[in-house]
Amino acid sequence: MSLQSQIILGFLAIIAFVTMVTAQGWTDAHATFYGDMKVGACGYDTFKEGYGLQTTALSTALFESGAKCGACFEIQCANSQWCKQGAGTIKVTATNLCPPSTGPAAWCNPPLQHFDLTELMFVTIAEYKAGIVPVQYRRVSCAKQGGVKFFINGNPNFLLVLVFNVGGAGDVTSMKIKGLSNTWTTMSRNWGMNWQVGGVWVNQALSFQVTTSDGKTIEFDAVAPSTWQFGQSFEGNSNF
């Protein structure tokens, strides 16, 4: 059977599993791989900000317009001749979107649940020549080194703050900022894990309040000193 025929059959198998079945905590999906390591739809520079190759892009149904950026997943190859025997599972962080497309290889179109892994992660659990394999996945806690980190961008009248290296649930659902006024101001999601707020925030220490999808909140008091500059990153003294 040609590789093209295998891909088409694989896509038909995906359609058959649109209604996902969860068993023993695992949910059925499929996985492919990609090689572009540039900054993705979550806003992370995967190497600069410590995510490395243990990452994945999510299909539209899983990505949730960026809400699932930073979430961690455990994935295992399942029920395929291309699964590597004894490979076990991989754990990856969601850092990008696998966008919808057209044609027989439209793996990431709604409502399909699909992971587009880095090549290293894919070949850890499956043979390279497979191209696409059925997998099972589940959400797991993110284990990160050090504290939650904040990259500050924008201009004197607008802040754009990327929050990254978030442990625990990994995905942030809300952020607040506090400066000299000592009053918490709610930030809004701009894109991915970039959060924005208007107003003048320069020349004052900045504190952040971060809430993750499991409802946990941590306050990072004066994590950025009054001398902070645009383009700098700052690390909190705790994590989830």
C-alpha positions in Angstrom: 0.0 0.0 0.0 1.4 3.4 -0.9 2.1 6.1 1.7 -0.7 8.3 0.1 -3.2 5.4 0.5 -2.1 5.0 4.1 -2.7 8.7 4.7 -6.1 8.7 3.2 -7.1 5.6 5.2 -5.7 7.3 8.3 -7.9 10.3 7.7 -11.0 8.1 7.3 -10.1 6.6 10.6 -10.0 10.0 12.2 -13.5 10.8 10.9 -14.7 7.5 12.5 -13.3 8.7 15.8 -14.8 12.2 15.8 -16.8 11.1 18.9 -13.9 10.5 21.2 -14.0 7.6 23.6 -12.3 8.1 27.0 -11.2 4.9 28.8 -9.1 4.8 32.0 -8.4 8.5 31.7 -7.1 8.3 28.1 -8.8 10.0 25.1 -8.3 8.9 21.5 -6.7 11.2 19.0 -4.1 11.2 16.2 -0.6 12.7 15.9 1.7 13.9 13.1 4.9 15.9 13.3 6.3 19.2 12.0 9.7 20.8 11.9 9.2 24.6 12.1 10.5 25.7 15.5 9.7 29.4 15.2 7.6 31.4 17.6 4.1 30.0 17.3 0.5 30.9 18.0 1.1 30.9 21.8 3.8 33.6 21.6 6.5 31.4 23.1 10.0 31.4 21.6 10.3 27.7 22.4 14.1 27.5 22.9 14.7 31.0 24.4 11.9 30.5 26.9 12.9 26.9 27.9 10.3 24.7 26.2 12.7 23.0 23.8 11.5 20.2 21.7 9.1 18.7 24.2 6.3 20.6 22.6 3.2 20.2 20.4 0.8 22.2 18.2 -2.9 21.6 18.9 -5.7 21.3 16.5 -8.4 24.0 16.6 -10.7 21.9 18.8 -7.9 21.5 21.5 -6.3 25.0 21.0 -9.4 26.8 22.1 -8.3 30.2 20.6 -5.1 30.1 22.6 -6.7 29.2 26.0 -4.8 25.9 26.1 -1.4 27.4 25.5 0.9 26.1 28.2 -1.2 23.1 29.0 0.7 19.8 29.3 -0.3 16.4 27.8 0.9 12.8 28.2 0.6 10.9 24.9 1.1 7.3 23.9 1.0 5.7 20.4 -1.9 3.2 20.3 -3.2 0.4 18.1 -0.9 0.9 15.1 1.8 -1.2 13.4 3.9 1.9 13.5 4.0 2.3 17.3 7.5 1.7 18.7 7.4 -1.3 21.1 8.1 -0.4 24.7 8.3 3.3 23.9 6.0 4.3 26.7 4.7 7.8 26.8 5.9 11.3 26.1 5.0 14.5 27.9 4.7 17.7 25.9 3.6 21.4 26.4 1.2 23.0 24.0 3.0 25.9 22.3 1.4 26.3 18.9 -1.7 25.9 16.7 -2.0 23.3 14.0 -4.3 25.4 11.6 -7.2 24.0 9.6 -6.4 23.1 6.0 -8.0 21.5 2.9 -7.5 18.1 1.2 -7.1 14.6 2.6 -4.5 15.6 5.2 -6.8 18.1 7.0 -5.9 16.5 10.3 -6.4 19.6 12.4 -9.8 20.7 11.2 -12.6 21.0 13.7 -13.9 18.9 15.4 -10.8 16.6 15.2 -8.6 16.3 18.3 -5.0 16.2 16.9 -1.4 16.8 18.0 1.2 18.0 15.6 4.3 17.1 17.6 7.9 18.0 17.0 9.7 15.4 15.0 11.7 14.3 18.1 8.6 13.6 20.1 6.9 11.8 17.3 9.8 9.4 16.6 10.1 8.7 20.3 6.7 6.8 20.2 6.3 5.9 16.5 8.2 5.2 13.3 9.1 8.2 11.1 7.7 6.7 7.9 4.2 6.4 9.4 3.5 10.1 9.1 0.4 9.9 11.2 -0.6 7.5 14.0 -3.5 7.0 16.4 -2.6 8.1 19.9 -4.2 8.3 23.3 -3.7 11.4 25.5 -4.5 12.9 28.9 -3.9 16.2 30.6 -1.1 16.1 33.2 0.5 18.6 35.5 3.3 20.7 34.1 6.7 20.3 35.8 8.7 23.5 35.2 12.1 24.6 36.6 12.1 27.9 38.6 9.4 30.4 38.9 6.7 31.8 36.6 8.2 34.2 34.1 7.0 37.4 32.5 8.3 39.0 29.2 7.3 42.7 29.0 6.7 44.3 25.6 4.7 47.2 24.3 5.1 51.0 24.5 4.8 53.7 27.2 0.9 53.7 26.9 0.3 49.9 26.4 1.8 46.8 27.9 1.8 43.4 26.3 3.0 40.7 28.8 3.9 37.2 27.8 3.5 34.8 30.8 5.5 31.5 30.5 7.1 28.7 32.3 3.9 28.1 34.2 3.7 24.9 36.2 0.7 23.0 37.5 -2.2 23.3 35.1 0.0 25.3 32.8 -2.7 27.3 31.0 -3.5 30.8 32.3 -7.1 31.9 32.4 -6.7 35.4 33.9 -4.1 37.9 34.7 -4.1 41.2 36.7 -1.4 43.8 37.1 -0.6 46.3 39.9 1.7 49.3 40.0 2.1 52.4 42.2 -1.7 52.7 42.7 -1.7 49.5 44.7 -4.9 48.5 42.9 -5.2 45.3 40.8 -6.2 46.0 37.2 -7.5 43.2 35.0 -5.6 42.4 31.9 -7.2 40.9 28.7 -5.8 38.2 26.5 -4.4 39.6 23.3 -3.2 36.4 21.6 -1.9 33.1 22.9 -0.4 33.8 26.4 0.2 37.5 25.7 -1.9 39.7 28.0 -2.5 43.4 27.5 -3.4 46.5 29.5 -3.6 50.1 28.6 -2.3 53.0 30.6 1.1 54.3 31.8 3.1 51.7 33.7 6.7 52.8 33.2 8.9 53.8 36.1 7.1 51.7 38.7 7.5 48.3 40.1 5.0 45.8 38.6 3.2 43.0 40.3 1.2 40.3 38.6 -1.7 38.0 39.8 -1.9 34.8 37.7 -4.8 32.4 37.7 -4.6 29.0 36.0 -7.4 26.8 34.6 -7.7 24.8 37.8 -8.6 27.9 39.8 -5.3 28.4 41.5 -4.0 32.0 41.9 -0.5 33.2 42.8 0.5 36.9 43.3 4.0 37.9 42.2 4.8 41.1 44.2 7.1 43.6 42.5 8.5 40.9 40.2 9.6 43.7 37.8 11.5 46.5 39.5 10.8 50.2 38.8 13.8 50.1 36.5 12.3 47.5 34.1 12.7 48.1 30.4 10.6 46.8 27.4 12.0 43.6 26.0 13.1 42.2 29.4 12.0 39.1 31.2 11.5 38.7 34.9 11.1 35.5 37.0 8.8 35.2 40.0 10.0 33.4 43.2 7.3 30.7 43.0 5.4 28.5 40.7 2.2 26.4 40.6 
